[in-house]
Amino acid sequence: MLREFKKFALRGNMIDLAVGIIIGGAFNSIVNSLVNDVVMPLLGLFTKKIDFSNLFLSLDGKAYDTLTAAEEAEAAVIKYGLFLSNVLNFIIMAFVVFLIVRWINKLQRPEPPAAPTTKKCPYCYSDIHIEATKCSHCTADVDK
């Protein structure tokens, strides 16, 4: 059983997955910092310094000045400001990942096109093997 686990754990895909998860976690903290420390303050500047994390709707009908005050009063609240922050975080993360994948794709050399394995019969336009001298569909003689 131990050998079977070792074989499972050391497969190439498993190690690639582990590396991907670790790098993804580090990348997540960078994107979170970008959202919380750069984008949200800029968005707050354009929206007259609205603190999105403090936007909420109290379900008990009472008015609270802050989310903290509502939570201390144990009021049921809908924290739509935090939800908006998380949606924005997702959009920015998806966009940054898109840009990185796009950049990596540009760095990779395109594969040369594969040599053709078929050709068109000049009489019936069917696909035939590249080395065929007779069309298997219409039996016409074709040039090699």
PECOR-V607163 format. One record per residue. N is the residue number from 1. RES is the residue in one letter. PHI is phi in degrees with one decimal (NA if undefined). PSI is psi as a letter, one per 40 degrees, with the letter a starting at -180 (999 if undefined). OMEGA is omega in whole degrees, 0 to 359 (NA if undefined). Layout:
# PECOR-V607163
N;RES;PHI;PSI;OMEGA / N;RES;PHI;PSI;OMEGA
This chain:
# PECOR-V607163
1;M;NA;d;179 / 2;L;-66.0;d;177 / 3;R;-63.5;d;180 / 4;E;-63.9;d;177 / 5;F;-65.3;d;179 / 6;K;-61.1;d;179 / 7;K;-62.7;d;179 / 8;F;-65.6;d;186 / 9;A;-70.3;d;184 / 10;L;-99.2;e;175 / 11;R;-64.4;i;182 / 12;G;-58.5;d;182 / 13;N;-64.1;d;181 / 14;M;-65.4;d;180 / 15;I;-69.2;d;176 / 16;D;-59.9;d;179 / 17;L;-64.3;d;180 / 18;A;-62.3;d;178 / 19;V;-62.7;d;179 / 20;G;-61.8;d;180 / 21;I;-67.0;d;180 / 22;I;-64.6;d;179 / 23;I;-65.8;d;178 / 24;G;-61.5;d;177 / 25;G;-64.1;d;178 / 26;A;-66.5;d;179 / 27;F;-65.0;d;179 / 28;N;-60.6;d;179 / 29;S;-66.4;d;177 / 30;I;-66.2;d;180 / 31;V;-67.4;d;177 / 32;N;-60.4;d;177 / 33;S;-64.6;d;177 / 34;L;-59.2;d;181 / 35;V;-68.5;d;187 / 36;N;-74.3;d;187 / 37;D;-100.3;e;182 / 38;V;-119.7;d;188 / 39;V;-71.7;d;183 / 40;M;-62.7;d;175 / 41;P;-62.0;d;177 / 42;L;-65.2;d;178 / 43;L;-64.1;d;176 / 44;G;-63.6;d;178 / 45;L;-64.6;d;180 / 46;F;-77.4;e;179 / 47;T;-108.4;f;177 / 48;K;59.6;f;174 / 49;K;58.3;f;174 / 50;I;-71.1;h;176 / 51;D;-88.5;h;184 / 52;F;-61.2;d;182 / 53;S;-68.8;e;181 / 54;N;-103.2;e;177 / 55;L;-86.9;h;182 / 56;F;-155.1;i;177 / 57;L;-125.4;h;180 / 58;S;-80.7;h;182 / 59;L;-92.0;e;180 / 60;D;-92.8;e;177 / 61;G;85.4;e;180 / 62;K;-89.8;i;179 / 63;A;-97.3;h;177 / 64;Y;-121.8;i;181 / 65;D;-72.1;d;183 / 66;T;-134.8;i;176 / 67;L;-64.2;d;179 / 68;T;-61.9;d;179 / 69;A;-63.9;d;179 / 70;A;-66.7;d;179 / 71;E;-68.6;d;177 / 72;E;-65.6;d;178 / 73;A;-82.0;e;180 / 74;E;56.3;f;178 / 75;A;-83.9;i;175 / 76;A;-75.9;h;183 / 77;V;-133.6;i;170 / 78;I;-101.1;h;184 / 79;K;-91.8;g;184 / 80;Y;-71.6;d;176 / 81;G;-66.9;d;177 / 82;L;-65.9;d;177 / 83;F;-63.0;d;178 / 84;L;-60.9;d;178 / 85;S;-62.0;d;180 / 86;N;-68.3;d;177 / 87;V;-64.1;d;178 / 88;L;-62.4;d;178 / 89;N;-59.0;d;179 / 90;F;-62.7;d;181 / 91;I;-62.2;d;180 / 92;I;-65.7;d;180 / 93;M;-62.6;d;179 / 94;A;-62.5;d;180 / 95;F;-68.0;d;179 / 96;V;-64.9;d;177 / 97;V;-62.1;d;177 / 98;F;-58.7;d;180 / 99;L;-63.3;d;180 / 100;I;-67.0;d;179 / 101;V;-63.2;d;178 / 102;R;-62.4;d;180 / 103;W;-64.6;d;180 / 104;I;-64.3;d;179 / 105;N;-62.6;d;178 / 106;K;-69.9;d;180 / 107;L;-73.4;d;182 / 108;Q;-74.9;h;177 / 109;R;-75.8;h;178 / 110;P;-69.2;i;179 / 111;E;-70.6;i;178 / 112;P;-65.5;i;180 / 113;P;-62.7;i;180 / 114;A;-70.4;i;178 / 115;A;-64.5;h;181 / 116;P;-65.2;i;179 / 117;T;-110.6;e;178 / 118;T;-133.3;i;174 / 119;K;-140.8;i;179 / 120;K;-90.6;h;172 / 121;C;-69.2;h;182 / 122;P;-70.4;e;183 / 123;Y;-103.4;d;182 / 124;C;-111.6;e;177 / 125;Y;61.3;f;174 / 126;S;-81.3;i;175 / 127;D;-77.8;h;177 / 128;I;-132.3;i;180 / 129;H;-58.1;i;185 / 130;I;-61.2;d;182 / 131;E;-96.5;e;182 / 132;A;-68.0;i;176 / 133;T;-108.8;e;178 / 134;K;-139.2;h;180 / 135;C;-72.7;h;180 / 136;S;-77.0;e;181 / 137;H;-95.0;d;183 / 138;C;-111.5;e;179 / 139;T;60.8;e;178 / 140;A;-78.2;i;174 / 141;D;-74.3;h;180 / 142;V;-125.4;i;178 / 143;D;-72.2;i;179 / 144;K;-76.0;999;NA
